[in-house]
Amino acid sequence: MPELKILLINPPFEADEAVGESRSVKFVLNITPPLGLAYLASSLEQAGHRAKIVDLTSRYRYPPLDRLLAEFKPDLIGMTATTPSFPGTCRLAEKIRAISPGVPLLVGGAHVTCSPESAMATGFFDAGIIGEGEETLLEIAERFGGGKFERLEDVKGVIFRRDGRWFRTPRRPFTADLDSLPPPAYHLLPPLSHYHPTPASYRKLPVGILMTSRGCPFRCTFCDRAIFGNRVRFHGPKRVIAEFDSLVNEHGAKEIRFFDDTFTLDRERTLAVCAELERRGGKIPWTCLTAVSAVNPEVLTAMKRAGCWQVLFGLESGDDRMLKILGKGNTVEANRRGVAWARAAGLEVRADFIVGTPGETMESLENTLRFTLENELDYAHFNKFTPFPGTELYSRLTDEGYRFDFSGHCSILDHGALLYVPPTLDPDEYRAWLDRAFKRFYLRPGYILRRLKAVRTWTQFKGQARGSLSILGL
């Protein structure tokens, strides 16, 4: 197979698309390395191709687009997109078409996976990759030569145009053995110092990001599981530690964040990873995302001894009725117990809440706010519900006759643009509650004093100060 030069692009996510009218929130956006592209790049390199990643969400200064394309001379270009970032992806694709009209343009990611036909109808892309992309992209590369593709119908997990219509092949099975994939190509990404995670999530910079599993077994109605599915697959403890070491020793990470949907699902694996990190003294601080149903005091205590200082729980609501609508499978009491366990283990707690879903009322909103004030949460994120394609609630609402335009601002952080408001809420009252909830939680004198006492590094203090100013500017 001849070597191809393949350019992988993470398009810019403009501040307007990220936060809309809530412009001050751009300072607390979570901008992290695109590990999906890094996995694609490492698979391409292993197969003998030359890959290059351009991450336009980072603060790295790349050459102008025309010069970049002229210097690298890619045979293929791949881009990724979520639903909120898709408009920016299309704008960039249009520019690339004008500069390099003969280079095939591929698109992958969450948006094309859950809405393949509508994504491809823009006309900017030659083919789309649906689902996990490592094997699919390699097979596409194998079938490319002489400036065109051959037999794409034999490749699972793609959508492409033929005879004036879009042709979609069967879905590719999920990668069963994650350890069979080469480690993500961190060396092709900008230095970690060119990223800025949200200030609530770190003590030291730069932060390295790890994904050690794929898939989520939960059935939350607001969440899209189209790419990785419900079957959970894990990297083994040795692989996890190897990537941890690589980020610290080769790429200068001073802190690690495990970005799995639920890091602690496999408790034996979690305890094995923690045991190795503790054996080394737990010197590198780390954080993770998890669920209250996937932890217990033993696991949380082991995490603390291994260097973990914070967990992020997806609590979603402080109202039992809303938790049922959201498909969480837990209760307010279970949320309260999980927070108490984490605090008892000496861990800080961040909590995500999603508000404004179908059935939400001012009473349930107030129950959520009350929960955040009555429990020892270090951070609370009140994320505005947006009915993204691929979710159960999106399907339910569109079946009821709702139609959603994602070409404008649809970020969960944009309080100004409300793509959906349940009929049980007044839009103006809902918008006012969103602004009030942030200020009510973060501007309590006792809370501010507690946060100041919890600061451990000058880097953390600067991030917290900037985050506080952003909240004031909502």
C-alpha positions as CSV (number, residue, x, y, z in Angstrom):
1,M,0.0,0.0,0.0
2,P,1.5,3.4,-1.0
3,E,2.2,5.9,1.7
4,L,-0.4,8.7,1.8
5,K,-0.2,12.1,3.4
6,I,-3.4,12.6,5.5
7,L,-4.2,15.8,7.2
8,L,-6.5,15.6,10.2
9,I,-8.2,18.9,11.3
10,N,-10.0,19.8,14.4
11,P,-11.9,22.9,13.2
12,P,-12.0,26.1,15.4
13,F,-14.9,26.4,17.8
14,E,-15.6,30.1,17.7
15,A,-16.5,31.9,20.9
16,D,-19.9,32.8,19.5
17,E,-20.8,29.1,18.9
18,A,-19.4,28.1,22.3
19,V,-21.1,30.6,24.5
20,G,-23.2,33.0,22.4
21,E,-24.4,36.0,24.4
22,S,-22.7,34.7,27.6
23,R,-19.3,35.9,26.2
24,S,-17.5,36.0,29.6
25,V,-17.9,32.2,29.9
26,K,-15.3,31.8,27.1
27,F,-12.6,32.2,29.7
28,V,-13.8,29.0,31.5
29,L,-14.3,26.8,28.4
30,N,-12.8,23.4,28.6
31,I,-10.3,23.3,25.6
32,T,-8.5,19.9,25.6
33,P,-6.5,17.9,23.1
34,P,-8.6,16.1,20.4
35,L,-7.8,12.5,21.4
36,G,-10.0,11.1,18.7
37,L,-7.8,12.6,16.0
38,A,-4.7,11.4,17.9
39,Y,-6.0,7.8,17.8
40,L,-6.7,8.1,14.1
41,A,-3.2,9.5,13.5
42,S,-1.4,6.8,15.4
43,S,-3.3,4.1,13.5
44,L,-2.3,5.8,10.2
45,E,1.3,6.0,11.2
46,Q,1.4,2.4,12.3
47,A,0.1,1.4,8.8
48,G,2.9,3.4,7.1
49,H,1.1,6.6,6.3
50,R,2.2,10.1,7.1
51,A,-0.3,11.9,9.3
52,K,-0.5,15.5,10.4
53,I,-2.9,17.0,13.0
54,V,-4.0,20.6,12.9
55,D,-5.9,21.5,16.1
56,L,-7.5,24.9,15.5
57,T,-9.2,24.9,18.9
58,S,-5.8,25.2,20.6
59,R,-3.7,28.4,21.1
60,Y,-1.0,27.0,18.8
61,R,-0.2,29.4,16.0
62,Y,-0.4,27.6,12.7
63,P,0.6,29.0,9.3
64,P,-2.2,30.4,7.2
65,L,-4.4,27.7,5.7
66,D,-3.3,28.2,2.1
67,R,0.4,27.9,3.1
68,L,-0.3,24.9,5.4
69,L,-2.0,23.0,2.5
70,A,0.7,24.0,0.0
71,E,3.5,22.8,2.3
72,F,2.0,19.5,3.4
73,K,0.3,18.7,0.1
74,P,-2.2,16.2,1.6
75,D,-3.6,13.3,-0.4
76,L,-6.7,13.2,1.9
77,I,-8.1,15.6,4.5
78,G,-10.2,14.5,7.4
79,M,-12.2,16.8,9.7
80,T,-14.2,16.1,12.9
81,A,-17.3,17.8,14.2
82,T,-19.9,17.8,17.0
83,T,-23.3,19.3,16.4
84,P,-22.4,22.7,17.9
85,S,-19.1,22.9,16.0
86,F,-20.6,21.7,12.7
87,P,-21.3,25.2,11.2
88,G,-17.6,26.1,11.8
89,T,-16.5,22.8,10.2
90,C,-18.5,23.6,7.1
91,R,-17.1,27.1,6.9
92,L,-13.6,25.7,7.0
93,A,-14.4,23.0,4.5
94,E,-15.6,25.6,2.1
95,K,-12.2,27.4,2.4
96,I,-10.3,24.2,1.9
97,R,-12.4,23.4,-1.2
98,A,-11.5,26.8,-2.7
99,I,-7.7,26.3,-2.0
100,S,-7.4,22.6,-2.8
101,P,-10.4,21.6,-4.8
102,G,-8.9,18.3,-5.9
103,V,-8.2,16.9,-2.4
104,P,-11.0,14.6,-1.1
105,L,-12.5,15.8,2.1
106,L,-13.8,13.4,4.8
107,V,-15.8,14.2,7.9
108,G,-16.3,12.2,11.1
109,G,-17.3,12.7,14.7
110,A,-20.5,12.8,16.7
111,H,-22.5,14.9,14.2
112,V,-22.1,12.8,11.1
113,T,-22.5,9.7,13.2
114,C,-26.0,10.6,14.4
115,S,-27.1,12.7,11.4
116,P,-25.2,11.3,8.4
117,E,-27.5,12.3,5.6
118,S,-28.1,15.9,6.8
119,A,-24.4,16.3,7.5
120,M,-23.5,15.2,4.0
121,A,-26.2,17.2,2.3
122,T,-24.1,20.3,2.8
123,G,-22.1,19.2,-0.2
124,F,-18.7,20.0,1.3
125,F,-17.6,16.4,1.9
126,D,-16.8,13.4,-0.3
127,A,-17.5,10.8,2.4
128,G,-18.4,10.6,6.1
129,I,-17.1,8.2,8.7
130,I,-19.8,6.8,11.0
131,G,-18.8,5.6,14.5
132,E,-15.3,4.7,15.6
133,G,-12.9,5.7,12.9
134,E,-9.6,3.9,13.2
135,E,-10.2,0.8,11.0
136,T,-12.6,2.7,8.7
137,L,-10.1,5.4,7.9
138,L,-7.4,2.8,7.2
139,E,-9.7,0.9,4.8
140,I,-10.6,4.2,3.0
141,A,-6.9,4.9,2.6
142,E,-6.4,1.4,1.2
143,R,-9.0,2.2,-1.5
144,F,-7.6,5.5,-2.5
145,G,-5.4,6.0,-5.5
146,G,-5.1,8.2,-8.5
147,G,-7.0,10.9,-6.8
148,K,-10.2,8.8,-6.3
149,F,-11.7,6.1,-4.1
150,E,-12.3,2.5,-5.2
151,R,-15.0,0.3,-3.8
152,L,-16.1,2.3,-0.8
153,E,-19.2,0.2,-0.7
154,D,-17.0,-2.6,0.8
155,V,-16.0,-0.4,3.7
156,K,-18.2,-0.6,6.8
157,G,-19.2,2.6,8.5
158,V,-19.1,5.1,5.7
159,I,-21.6,7.3,3.8
160,F,-20.7,8.6,0.3
161,R,-22.4,9.8,-2.9
162,R,-23.0,7.5,-5.8
163,D,-25.2,8.2,-8.9
164,G,-26.6,11.3,-7.4
165,R,-27.7,9.8,-4.1
166,W,-26.0,9.0,-0.7
167,F,-25.0,5.4,-0.2
168,R,-24.6,4.3,3.5
169,T,-22.8,1.0,4.3
170,P,-23.6,-1.2,7.4
171,R,-22.3,0.0,10.7
172,R,-18.8,-1.2,11.7
173,P,-18.6,-3.3,14.9
174,F,-17.0,-1.6,17.8
175,T,-13.3,-2.2,18.5
176,A,-13.4,-5.0,21.1
177,D,-9.8,-4.9,22.3
178,L,-8.8,-1.3,23.0
179,D,-5.3,-2.4,23.8
180,S,-4.9,-3.4,20.1
181,L,-5.0,0.2,19.1
182,P,-1.7,2.1,19.2
183,P,-1.4,4.9,21.8
184,P,-2.8,8.2,20.6
185,A,-0.3,10.3,18.7
186,Y,0.3,13.0,21.4
187,H,3.5,13.9,19.5
188,L,1.4,15.3,16.6
189,L,-0.6,17.5,18.8
190,P,0.4,21.0,20.0
191,P,2.2,21.1,23.3
192,L,-0.1,20.7,26.3
193,S,0.6,24.3,27.3
194,H,-1.5,25.4,24.3
195,Y,-4.7,24.1,25.9
196,H,-6.7,25.5,28.7
197,P,-9.1,23.2,30.7
198,T,-11.8,24.8,32.7
199,P,-10.3,26.4,35.9
200,A,-12.5,24.3,38.1
201,S,-10.7,21.1,37.0
202,Y,-7.0,21.5,37.7
203,R,-4.4,22.5,40.3
204,K,-1.4,22.4,38.0
205,L,-0.8,23.1,34.4
206,P,-0.3,21.7,31.8
207,V,-2.9,19.0,32.1
208,G,-2.7,15.7,30.1
209,I,-5.9,14.0,29.0
210,L,-6.4,10.2,29.0
211,M,-9.3,8.2,27.6
212,T,-9.0,4.7,29.1
213,S,-12.3,3.2,28.0
214,R,-15.0,3.5,25.4
215,G,-18.8,3.1,25.7
216,C,-21.3,3.8,28.4
217,P,-23.8,1.3,29.9
218,F,-26.2,3.9,31.1
219,R,-29.3,5.0,29.2
220,C,-29.5,8.7,29.9
221,T,-32.2,10.2,27.6
222,F,-30.3,13.4,27.0
223,C,-27.0,11.7,26.0
224,D,-25.8,10.6,22.5
225,R,-24.0,7.2,22.6
226,A,-23.9,6.8,18.8
227,I,-20.1,6.7,18.4
228,F,-19.0,4.4,21.2
229,G,-22.3,2.6,22.1
230,N,-23.5,1.0,25.3
231,R,-20.9,-1.8,25.5
232,V,-18.0,-0.7,27.6
233,R,-14.5,-1.6,26.6
234,F,-11.4,-0.9,28.7
235,H,-7.7,-0.4,28.3
236,G,-5.9,-2.7,30.8
237,P,-4.1,-1.2,33.8
238,K,-0.6,-1.6,32.2
239,R,-1.7,0.4,29.2
240,V,-3.3,3.0,31.4
241,I,-0.1,3.4,33.4
242,A,2.0,3.5,30.2
243,E,0.0,6.4,28.8
244,F,0.0,8.2,32.1
245,D,3.8,7.9,32.2
246,S,4.1,9.1,28.6
247,L,2.1,12.2,29.2
248,V,4.2,13.1,32.3
249,N,7.7,12.0,31.2
250,E,7.5,12.8,27.4
251,H,5.0,15.6,27.2
252,G,5.5,17.5,30.4
253,A,2.1,17.0,32.0
254,K,2.0,18.1,35.6
255,E,-1.5,16.8,36.2
256,I,-3.7,14.1,34.5
257,R,-7.4,14.1,33.8
258,F,-9.1,10.8,33.0
259,F,-11.7,11.8,30.5
260,D,-13.7,8.5,30.4
261,D,-17.5,8.9,30.7
262,T,-17.2,6.8,33.9
263,F,-13.6,6.0,34.9
264,T,-14.5,3.7,37.8
265,L,-16.9,1.3,36.1
266,D,-14.5,-1.6,36.4
267,R,-13.6,-1.5,40.1
268,E,-10.9,-4.1,40.0
269,R,-9.2,-2.2,37.2
270,T,-9.6,1.1,39.1
271,L,-8.0,-0.4,42.2
272,A,-5.1,-1.9,40.2
273,V,-4.4,1.5,38.6
274,C,-4.6,3.2,41.9
275,A,-2.4,0.7,43.6
276,E,0.4,1.3,41.0
277,L,0.1,5.1,41.3
278,E,0.1,4.9,45.1
279,R,3.2,2.6,45.0
280,R,4.9,5.5,43.2
281,G,3.9,7.9,46.0
282,G,0.8,9.4,44.3
283,K,2.9,12.5,43.4
284,I,1.1,13.4,40.1
285,P,-2.3,14.9,40.9
286,W,-5.3,13.6,38.8
287,T,-9.0,13.9,38.4
288,C,-11.7,11.9,36.7
289,L,-15.3,11.7,35.6
290,T,-17.5,9.1,37.2
291,A,-21.0,8.3,38.6
292,V,-22.2,7.9,42.1
293,S,-23.4,4.4,41.2
294,A,-19.9,3.4,40.2
295,V,-18.1,4.3,43.4
296,N,-18.0,3.3,47.0
297,P,-15.9,4.4,50.0
298,E,-13.2,1.8,49.3
299,V,-12.6,3.0,45.7
300,L,-12.8,6.6,46.6
301,T,-10.3,6.2,49.4
302,A,-7.9,4.3,47.1
303,M,-8.2,7.1,44.5
304,K,-7.3,9.7,47.1
305,R,-4.2,7.7,48.2
306,A,-3.2,7.4,44.5
307,G,-3.1,11.2,43.9
308,C,-6.7,11.9,42.9
309,W,-8.0,15.1,44.3
310,Q,-11.3,15.7,42.5
311,V,-14.2,13.7,41.0
312,L,-16.8,15.0,38.6
313,F,-20.2,13.4,39.1
314,G,-23.0,13.7,36.5
315,L,-25.8,14.3,39.1
316,E,-28.0,16.0,36.6
317,S,-30.9,17.0,38.9
318,G,-31.9,17.5,42.5
319,D,-35.4,16.3,41.8
320,D,-36.4,12.6,41.7
321,R,-39.1,13.1,39.1
322,M,-36.6,14.7,36.7
323,L,-34.0,12.0,37.4
324,K,-36.6,9.5,36.1
325,I,-37.3,11.6,33.0
326,L,-33.5,11.9,32.4
327,G,-33.1,8.1,32.6
328,K,-30.4,8.4,35.3
329,G,-31.4,5.2,37.2
330,N,-30.5,6.8,40.6
331,T,-32.2,9.1,43.2
332,V,-31.5,12.3,44.9
333,E,-30.6,10.3,48.0
334,A,-28.1,8.3,46.1
335,N,-26.5,11.5,44.7
336,R,-26.3,12.9,48.2
337,R,-24.7,9.7,49.5
338,G,-22.1,9.6,46.7
339,V,-21.1,13.2,47.4
340,A,-20.8,12.5,51.1
341,W,-18.6,9.5,50.4
342,A,-16.3,11.5,48.1
343,R,-16.0,14.3,50.7
344,A,-15.3,11.8,53.5
345,A,-12.5,10.3,51.4
346,G,-10.9,13.8,51.1
347,L,-11.9,14.5,47.5
348,E,-13.3,17.6,46.0
349,V,-16.6,17.2,44.1
350,R,-17.6,18.9,40.8
351,A,-21.2,18.2,39.7
352,D,-22.9,18.5,36.4
353,F,-26.6,19.3,36.2
354,I,-28.7,19.4,33.1
355,V,-31.7,21.7,33.3
356,G,-34.6,22.6,31.1
357,T,-35.4,19.1,29.8
358,P,-39.0,18.1,29.0
359,G,-41.1,18.1,32.2
360,E,-38.9,20.7,34.0
361,T,-40.7,23.2,36.2
362,M,-39.6,26.1,38.4
363,E,-40.2,23.8,41.4
364,S,-37.8,21.1,40.0
365,L,-35.3,23.8,39.1
366,E,-35.4,25.2,42.6
367,N,-35.0,21.6,44.0
368,T,-31.8,21.3,42.0
369,L,-30.5,24.6,43.2
370,R,-31.3,23.7,46.7
371,F,-29.5,20.4,46.4
372,T,-26.3,22.3,45.3
373,L,-26.5,24.6,48.3
374,E,-27.2,22.0,50.9
375,N,-24.5,19.5,49.9
376,E,-20.8,20.0,50.0
377,L,-20.2,20.6,46.3
378,D,-17.1,22.4,45.3
379,Y,-18.4,23.2,41.8
380,A,-21.8,23.0,40.2
381,H,-22.4,23.3,36.5
382,F,-25.9,24.2,35.4
383,N,-25.9,23.0,31.8
384,K,-28.8,24.2,29.6
385,F,-30.6,21.3,28.0
386,T,-30.1,21.2,24.2
387,P,-31.9,18.4,22.3
388,F,-28.9,17.1,20.3
389,P,-29.5,14.6,17.5
390,G,-28.8,11.0,18.5
391,T,-30.4,11.3,21.9
392,E,-33.7,9.7,23.1
393,L,-35.1,13.1,24.0
394,Y,-34.3,14.5,20.5
395,S,-36.2,11.6,18.9
396,R,-39.1,12.0,21.3
397,L,-39.4,15.7,20.6
398,T,-39.1,15.5,16.9
399,D,-41.8,12.8,16.9
400,E,-44.0,15.3,18.7
401,G,-43.4,17.8,15.9
402,Y,-40.5,19.9,17.2
403,R,-37.9,21.0,14.7
404,F,-34.5,22.3,15.7
405,D,-32.1,24.5,13.8
406,F,-28.5,23.9,14.9
407,S,-27.0,26.3,12.5
408,G,-26.9,29.0,15.1
409,H,-25.9,29.0,18.7
410,C,-26.7,25.7,20.4
411,S,-24.1,25.4,23.1
412,I,-25.2,24.3,26.5
413,L,-23.4,27.3,27.9
414,D,-25.3,29.9,25.9
415,H,-28.1,31.3,28.1
416,G,-29.1,33.8,25.5
417,A,-30.2,31.4,22.8
418,L,-32.8,28.8,24.0
419,L,-33.2,26.2,21.3
420,Y,-35.8,24.4,23.4
421,V,-37.9,25.5,26.4
422,P,-40.4,23.0,27.8
423,P,-44.0,24.2,27.8
424,T,-43.9,23.9,31.6
425,L,-41.4,26.8,31.8
426,D,-41.6,30.5,30.9
427,P,-38.6,31.3,28.7
428,D,-37.8,34.6,30.5
429,E,-38.1,33.0,33.9
430,Y,-35.9,30.0,32.8
431,R,-33.2,32.3,31.4
432,A,-33.2,34.4,34.6
433,W,-33.0,31.2,36.7
434,L,-29.9,30.0,34.7
435,D,-28.1,33.3,35.4
436,R,-29.3,33.4,39.1
437,A,-28.3,29.8,39.8
438,F,-24.7,30.3,38.9
439,K,-24.5,33.5,41.0
440,R,-26.4,32.1,43.9
441,F,-24.1,29.1,44.1
442,Y,-20.7,30.7,43.5
443,L,-21.1,34.1,45.2
444,R,-21.9,32.9,48.7
445,P,-19.4,34.4,51.2
446,G,-19.0,31.1,53.0
447,Y,-18.4,29.3,49.7
448,I,-15.8,31.9,48.5
449,L,-13.9,31.5,51.8
450,R,-14.0,27.7,51.5
451,R,-12.6,27.9,48.0
452,L,-9.8,30.2,49.0
453,K,-8.8,27.7,51.8
454,A,-8.9,24.9,49.3
455,V,-6.4,26.5,46.8
456,R,-3.2,24.5,46.7
457,T,-1.2,26.2,43.9
458,W,-0.7,29.7,42.4
459,T,-1.8,28.3,39.1
460,Q,-5.0,27.1,40.6
461,F,-5.6,30.5,42.3
462,K,-5.2,32.3,39.0
463,G,-7.6,30.0,37.3
464,Q,-10.2,30.3,40.1
465,A,-10.0,34.1,40.0
466,R,-10.6,34.2,36.3
467,G,-13.5,31.8,36.6
468,S,-15.0,34.0,39.3
469,L,-14.9,37.0,37.0
470,S,-16.6,35.0,34.3
471,I,-19.4,34.1,36.6
472,L,-19.9,37.7,37.6
473,G,-20.1,38.6,33.9
474,L,-22.8,36.1,33.0
